Amino acid sequence: MRKILRKEIEHRSMWFWRNLFIRAKHLVKLFLKKSFSASRGFSDYFSFPFDVSLPLPDHAKASFSSIIQFLEAENIDYFVADGTLLGIYRDRALIKHDTDLDFYLKDEKDVWKIRGFFENQGFRVGRVMRKWSRTYQISFYDNRGLIVDFCIWYANSDGNRFWVGPEIRGKRIQPEIFFKNTIILRWDDLAFRTFPNVEDWLTLVYGENWSVPETEKGDWRESVQDFER
């Protein structure tokens, strides 16, 4: 009788663990399907619990100030860039329909330090985009819908820097001269670092009409003009 009971218990235990393993495997597949994509050598974790096309929340400027203070205190080599720089330089404000705060880095040596800061501030990682052994983007979000992007631009042998992502074909290319040093721009009581010759940089990225505001946020791939030709 004991042998029969022991065999029954072992049989049920085996099926319990087998079913648990199958369910866990299924959940992992669902998670990976939702959060990761892999194509053309990219590994792209992308997971936000809200619509990433929503405009910047009201506390974006205050968070921008805190981020700048951290980057300066840690002597991190950064550039305020893209729509964030465009709005501050052109409008003296963040663009109302912009969706994130944009920063560039020249390499990934400070990525873990940056990640630690954001996680200590209650942010979570929403995107980590890599190709082969390099990280090209890491993005964070908070519980009020603010997204902060850091894009890493790598030096090329032709005197340019480049950025790649699975959402584009080819590369974004910018001359190394913009990355050799930084200038300080002031916005109200804030001071931050960005590219020298700001208007030349804005023309490179957004074209001759960069000074003309757009009324809504479009596909960024149609707005920027620094793609490899």
C-alpha positions as CSV (number, residue, x, y, z in Angstrom):
1,M,0.0,0.0,0.0
2,R,2.8,2.4,0.9
3,K,4.6,1.6,-2.3
4,I,1.4,2.4,-4.3
5,L,1.0,5.7,-2.4
6,R,4.6,6.6,-2.9
7,K,4.4,5.9,-6.7
8,E,1.2,8.0,-6.9
9,I,2.9,10.9,-5.1
10,E,6.0,10.7,-7.3
11,H,3.8,10.5,-10.4
12,R,1.8,13.6,-9.4
13,S,4.9,15.4,-8.4
14,M,6.5,14.7,-11.8
15,W,3.4,16.0,-13.6
16,F,3.3,19.1,-11.3
17,W,6.9,20.1,-12.1
18,R,6.5,19.3,-15.8
19,N,3.4,21.4,-16.1
20,L,5.1,24.2,-14.2
21,F,8.1,24.1,-16.5
22,I,5.9,24.2,-19.6
23,R,3.9,27.2,-18.2
24,A,7.1,29.0,-17.3
25,K,8.5,28.4,-20.7
26,H,5.4,29.7,-22.3
27,L,5.4,32.8,-20.2
28,V,9.1,33.5,-21.1
29,K,8.2,33.1,-24.8
30,L,5.4,35.6,-24.5
31,F,7.6,38.0,-22.7
32,L,10.4,37.8,-25.3
33,K,7.9,38.1,-28.1
34,K,6.5,41.3,-26.5
35,S,9.7,42.9,-25.4
36,F,12.6,41.8,-27.6
37,S,13.2,41.9,-31.3
38,A,16.3,40.7,-33.1
39,S,17.1,41.5,-36.7
40,R,20.2,42.4,-38.7
41,G,22.4,41.7,-35.7
42,F,20.4,43.9,-33.3
43,S,19.2,42.9,-29.8
44,D,16.4,45.3,-28.9
45,Y,14.6,45.2,-25.6
46,F,11.6,47.6,-25.8
47,S,9.0,47.7,-23.1
48,F,7.0,50.7,-21.9
49,P,3.7,50.4,-19.9
50,F,2.2,53.4,-21.7
51,D,1.9,55.0,-25.1
52,V,5.3,56.3,-26.0
53,S,3.9,58.9,-28.4
54,L,2.3,61.0,-25.6
55,P,3.8,64.5,-25.1
56,L,6.2,65.3,-22.4
57,P,4.7,65.5,-18.9
58,D,4.7,68.7,-16.9
59,H,7.6,67.7,-14.7
60,A,10.0,67.2,-17.7
61,K,11.9,70.5,-17.1
62,A,12.4,69.7,-13.4
63,S,13.7,66.2,-14.3
64,F,15.9,67.7,-17.0
65,S,17.5,69.9,-14.4
66,S,18.2,66.9,-12.1
67,I,19.7,64.9,-14.9
68,I,22.0,67.7,-15.9
69,Q,23.1,68.1,-12.2
70,F,24.0,64.4,-12.1
71,L,25.8,64.4,-15.4
72,E,27.9,67.4,-14.4
73,A,28.6,66.1,-10.9
74,E,29.9,62.8,-12.4
75,N,31.9,64.5,-15.2
76,I,30.1,62.5,-17.8
77,D,30.8,63.6,-21.4
78,Y,27.3,64.3,-22.7
79,F,25.4,66.4,-25.3
80,V,21.8,67.6,-25.1
81,A,20.6,66.8,-28.5
82,D,17.8,66.2,-31.0
83,G,14.3,67.6,-30.2
84,T,15.3,68.7,-26.7
85,L,18.1,70.9,-28.0
86,L,16.0,72.1,-30.9
87,G,13.2,73.3,-28.6
88,I,15.4,75.0,-26.0
89,Y,17.5,76.8,-28.6
90,R,14.7,77.8,-30.9
91,D,11.8,78.3,-28.6
92,R,13.5,78.7,-25.2
93,A,11.2,75.8,-24.1
94,L,10.7,72.1,-24.5
95,I,8.6,71.4,-27.6
96,K,5.1,70.7,-26.4
97,H,4.5,67.8,-28.7
98,D,7.9,66.2,-28.1
99,T,7.8,62.8,-26.4
100,D,11.2,62.5,-24.6
101,L,14.4,64.1,-23.4
102,D,17.4,63.5,-25.7
103,F,21.0,63.0,-24.8
104,Y,24.0,61.8,-26.8
105,L,27.1,60.0,-25.4
106,K,30.4,59.3,-27.2
107,D,30.9,55.8,-25.8
108,E,29.2,53.5,-23.4
109,K,31.7,53.6,-20.5
110,D,29.3,55.6,-18.3
111,V,26.1,53.7,-19.1
112,W,26.0,51.7,-15.9
113,K,26.6,54.8,-13.8
114,I,23.8,56.5,-15.7
115,R,21.5,53.5,-15.2
116,G,22.2,53.5,-11.5
117,F,21.3,57.1,-11.2
118,F,17.9,56.6,-12.9
119,E,17.0,53.5,-11.0
120,N,17.8,55.3,-7.8
121,Q,15.4,58.1,-8.9
122,G,12.6,55.6,-9.5
123,F,13.0,55.2,-13.2
124,R,12.9,51.9,-15.1
125,V,14.6,50.8,-18.2
126,G,12.3,50.9,-21.2
127,R,14.8,50.2,-24.0
128,V,18.2,48.7,-24.4
129,M,19.3,48.5,-28.0
130,R,22.5,46.8,-28.9
131,K,24.2,45.5,-32.1
132,W,26.9,42.9,-31.7
133,S,29.0,44.1,-28.7
134,R,27.9,47.7,-28.7
135,T,25.1,49.5,-26.9
136,Y,23.5,52.2,-29.1
137,Q,20.6,53.3,-27.0
138,I,19.3,53.1,-23.5
139,S,16.0,54.7,-22.4
140,F,14.4,55.2,-19.1
141,Y,10.9,56.1,-18.0
142,D,9.2,57.1,-14.7
143,N,5.7,56.5,-13.4
144,R,4.5,59.8,-14.7
145,G,5.3,59.1,-18.3
146,L,8.6,60.8,-18.8
147,I,11.0,59.1,-21.2
148,V,14.7,59.9,-21.3
149,D,16.8,58.7,-24.2
150,F,20.6,58.3,-24.3
151,C,22.0,57.5,-27.8
152,I,25.6,56.4,-28.1
153,W,27.5,57.6,-31.2
154,Y,30.7,55.7,-32.1
155,A,33.7,57.0,-34.0
156,N,34.2,55.8,-37.5
157,S,37.5,55.6,-39.4
158,D,36.4,58.3,-41.9
159,G,36.3,61.1,-39.4
160,N,32.6,60.8,-38.6
161,R,30.4,59.4,-35.8
162,F,27.5,57.1,-36.4
163,W,24.4,55.7,-34.8
164,V,22.4,52.7,-36.0
165,G,19.1,51.2,-35.0
166,P,16.7,48.5,-36.2
167,E,14.1,51.1,-37.1
168,I,16.3,52.6,-39.8
169,R,18.3,51.3,-42.8
170,G,21.9,52.4,-42.9
171,K,23.3,54.8,-40.4
172,R,22.9,58.3,-39.0
173,I,26.2,60.1,-39.7
174,Q,27.5,63.3,-38.0
175,P,31.0,64.8,-38.4
176,E,33.4,64.3,-35.6
177,I,34.0,68.0,-35.3
178,F,30.7,68.3,-33.5
179,F,31.9,65.8,-30.8
180,K,35.4,67.1,-30.1
181,N,34.2,69.5,-27.4
182,T,31.1,71.0,-25.9
183,I,29.8,74.5,-25.2
184,I,27.6,75.7,-22.4
185,L,24.1,76.9,-23.2
186,R,21.8,78.5,-20.7
187,W,18.1,78.1,-20.4
188,D,16.5,80.2,-17.6
189,D,18.5,79.2,-14.5
190,L,19.9,76.0,-16.1
191,A,23.3,75.5,-17.8
192,F,24.0,72.4,-19.9
193,R,26.4,71.1,-22.5
194,T,25.8,70.6,-26.2
195,F,27.5,70.8,-29.6
196,P,29.7,73.7,-30.7
197,N,28.2,75.6,-33.6
198,V,24.7,74.8,-32.6
199,E,23.0,76.2,-35.6
200,D,25.3,74.3,-38.0
201,W,24.4,71.1,-36.1
202,L,20.6,71.9,-36.2
203,T,20.9,72.5,-40.0
204,L,22.8,69.2,-40.4
205,V,20.1,67.3,-38.5
206,Y,16.9,69.1,-39.4
207,G,17.7,71.0,-42.6
208,E,17.6,74.7,-43.5
209,N,14.1,75.2,-42.0
210,W,15.0,74.0,-38.5
211,S,13.9,77.4,-37.2
212,V,10.3,76.9,-38.4
213,P,8.3,75.2,-35.7
214,E,6.2,72.2,-36.6
215,T,2.7,71.9,-35.2
216,E,2.8,68.2,-34.3
217,K,5.1,65.4,-33.7
218,G,5.7,63.3,-36.8
219,D,7.9,60.3,-37.6
220,W,11.4,61.3,-36.5
221,R,12.8,59.4,-39.4
222,E,11.2,61.9,-41.7
223,S,12.4,64.9,-39.6
224,V,16.1,64.2,-39.4
225,Q,18.3,64.5,-42.4
226,D,21.7,63.1,-41.2
227,F,21.2,59.7,-42.7
228,E,24.0,58.1,-44.7
229,R,23.5,58.8,-48.3
